[in-house]
């Protein structure tokens, strides 16, 4: 019974936290921005990582509703930013690949908005937590670590898979080129040897 109650608490917690997690493509010589409406005093967290493309770097900046730059980083593979808003309005996070002329980038973005709510309404009291509440909190913290670890492993797997596909394509093209070159050399050697053993006919004298 306690396990079921703990699971229900954790599921309740999942539905009250606003989070966005996705991977997008950033073309070369381009910039993409994402907007989010925020209230005064809201807290948000931003994490990003370049998983493929070029030198695995991107420019990133975060601006408030008045276009004040809150965070700015250039040519980084990954980064994170945490901020508590001091005004209401649309905040934006922009990613720029304008310094690259031919390399597309694939970028992972994780955006979390809002404070974590209590697992149980009864946890607002000033008394110590009960054994059930302590168990809920412990399970919740462990699952958060597990979720972050899974995200990290997924990013590493995607990064390694894309690099392996790129190496596989290069090896395939190199093998095809070597095969064609060997075929041309073999044909050339056969033609050269054939010319050594071919009979050369001299001029034929015509009797008069």
C-alpha positions, 0 to 999 in steps of 0.5 A, spaced: 500 500 500 505 504 501 508 503 494 502 505 491 501 511 495 508 513 493 507 512 486 501 516 486 505 522 489 510 521 484 505 521 478 502 527 481 509 531 481 510 529 474 504 533 472 505 539 475 512 541 473 512 544 466 518 541 462 520 541 454 525 536 452 527 535 444 532 535 439 532 540 433 536 541 427 540 548 426 541 549 419 548 553 417 548 560 417 542 561 421 539 562 427 533 559 431 529 562 437 524 559 442 519 563 446 516 562 453 511 567 457 513 568 464 510 571 470 514 575 475 518 571 480 518 564 475 524 560 475 526 556 469 532 552 467 535 551 460 540 546 458 543 544 451 548 540 448 550 539 440 550 532 439 552 532 431 555 537 426 561 541 425 566 542 431 560 541 435 559 548 437 553 553 437 552 560 440 547 561 445 543 567 448 537 568 453 534 575 453 528 577 457 522 581 455 525 587 454 531 584 450 536 585 456 541 579 455 541 574 461 546 569 458 550 569 452 555 564 450 559 563 444 561 556 440 560 552 446 558 544 445 554 544 451 551 549 457 546 550 462 543 557 465 538 558 471 534 564 472 529 567 476 525 572 472 524 579 475 518 581 470 512 579 466 513 577 458 516 573 453 523 570 454 527 567 449 532 563 448 536 563 441 541 559 438 546 561 432 550 557 427 551 564 423 559 562 423 558 556 420 558 556 412 556 549 411 555 545 417 548 543 420 548 542 427 543 537 431 542 540 438 538 537 444 534 542 448 531 541 455 527 547 458 524 547 465 519 552 468 516 553 475 518 551 482 517 544 484 511 543 488 511 539 494 509 531 493 504 531 498 500 537 501 501 535 508 508 536 507 507 544 508 506 543 516 512 545 520 513 538 523 517 533 521 516 528 515 513 521 516 516 515 514 511 515 508 513 522 506 520 521 507 520 515 503 516 519 497 522 524 497 527 519 497 524 515 491 523 522 488 530 524 488 533 517 486 528 517 480 530 524 478 538 522 478 536 516 474 532 520 469 538 525 468 543 519 467 538 516 462 538 523 458 546 523 458 546 516 456 541 518 450 545 524 448 552 520 448 548 514 444 546 519 439 552 523 438 556 516 438 551 513 433 551 519 428 559 519 428 559 512 427 554 513 421 559 518 418 565 514 419 561 508 416 560 513 410 567 515 409 570 508 409 564 506 404 566 511 399 574 510 400 573 502 399 569 504 393 574 509 390 580 503 392 576 498 388 575 502 382 582 504 382 584 497 382 580 495 377 583 501 372 590 498 374 589 491 373 586 493 366 592 497 364 597 492 366 593 487 362 593 491 356 600 493 357 602 485 357 598 484 351 602 489 347 609 486 349 606 479 346 602 481 340 606 480 333 608 486 329 608 485 322 613 488 318 612 491 311 610 485 305 615 486 299 611 485 293 614 481 287 615 485 280 
